[in-house]
């Protein structure tokens, strides 16, 4: 082995990973990101893989939100930000203000929403409450409509009407 000759080490990343945006370079349409396993041990410049609103990038930096990183040619020095992961459970007043004027859509084959004690879905005078303690589901509204293409079944140990 020759002394004085540096060994070239090639690092490759397969797939994607989760990281954080730590800064922005607006002129170059790029951001600085860091992620677990980053071989450079310091933030690296990343491209934006799709259009992002400036406020979303600033929000990701301020709140240290997770972002999805893909890598050009599996090169850990060439990350691309493809998504920002948000939590709809944020209790920040500013986030609540933003959520009150926006629409949230969730798509998937199966969606699970879990809460330790209670889930309330409310719109105007209509609401549905799921309570964990007693397994109770309460739907309230000015008018409640239940429709079925086939049988509409009501099952219970007892059924009380009015």
N, C-alpha and C positions, 0 to 999 in steps of 0.2 A: 504494500500500500504506500502510495506516495504522500509524503508529508507536504503540507502547503497547498494541496489540491482540495478544494471544497467539494463535498459530496452534494450533488443536486438531489433534492427531495421533492417529489411531486405529490401534491395533495389533491384529492378529488372528492367532490361532494355529490352524492347520488340523491335525486329527488329534490325535496324542499325542506325547509325548516322554519322555525319561529324565531323572530328576532325583535329588535326595537329600533325605531328611528331616533337618533340622538341629535340630529342637526339637519339643516337644509342649505342647499346651494341653489337659490332661485334662478340665477342667471344660466346655469348649466342644466336646469330641469332635473336635478339630482338631489339625493338625500344621503346623509351619513347613517349607517346602520351598524349595529353590533349584534352578535348572536353567539350562543354557546358553541364552543368548538372552533371559533374564529382563529385561524392559525396566526394571523398578524397581531393578535392580542390588543388591537386598537380598532376604533371604528373605521369602516371602509366606505368609499363612495358607492352608492347603489343607484341603478336606473329605476325609473318608474315604469312598470309594466302596463299601466293603463292610466287614463286621466284621473287625477285626484283633485278635489277642491283644496285650495290653500288652507282653509279653516280645518279640514279633516287632518291634514298633515301636521298642522300646528297643535291640534288636539291630541294626536298620537304622540307627539313629543312631550307635551305638557303632562299628560297622564301616563306616560310610559306604556302605551297600549301595545299589545302583541301585534306583529305584522307577519304576513306570510312572505317568505323569501324563496325564490327560485334562483338557479345559478346558470349563467350562460356557459355552455360547454362543460358543465359540472365543475367549473373553476370557482373555488371559495373566495377568490379576489374579485369576482364579477357578479355580485348579487343583484337581483331584480325584485323590487317590492311589487307584489301582485294583489295584496289585500290588506286591509286593516281590520282587526277583530275588535268589535265593540261589545260591551255588556249592556243589555237593556235594564239591568238591575242597579244602575248607577243612581245614587240618591243625591247627587250634586244638583243644586238648584238650577244652574245653567243647562245641565243635561235635561232636566225635567221640562224646562221651558222649550228646549229644542224638540223634545219628544211630543209635546202637546200640539205642535203644529205640523208634525210629520207623520208619515205612514210607515208602519213596520210590516214587512212581508217576510214570512218564513216559508220556505219550500223544502220538501223532503218526502221520502217514502213514509217515514214515521217521525213524528215530532213528540217529544216528551217534555212536559213542564212539570217540575216537582217543587214542592214547598214543604217546609217542616211542619207548619201549623195551618196555613190557609192560603187559598188562591181566590182572588176576586176579579171577575171580569165585568167591567161596568161601562155602559154607554147611555148617557141621558138618564131616563127613568127605568132602564132595564139593567138587571145585574144577575150574575150567577156566582154563587159562592160555594167553594169546595172546602170542607173542614176536615182536617186529618183526625182530630181528637175522637170524633164520633162517626166518621165516615159519611157525614151528611152532605147532600148537595141541595142547594136552595136556589131556584130560579124565580125571580120576581120581575114584574113588568106590568104595564098598563094592559097588555094583551099578550098571552103566551100561545103560540101556535105550534102544534106538533103534527107533522105530516109524514106519511110513509107510502111508498109505492106498493108494498105488500102489507102484512099485518103490523099493526101498531100495538105492542103489548105493554101492559102494565103489570108488574109482578111485585109482590110484597107479602109479608106475613098478614098484613091487613091493609085495606085501601079505603081511605076516607074521601068522599066527594063532598065538597062544600062543608 
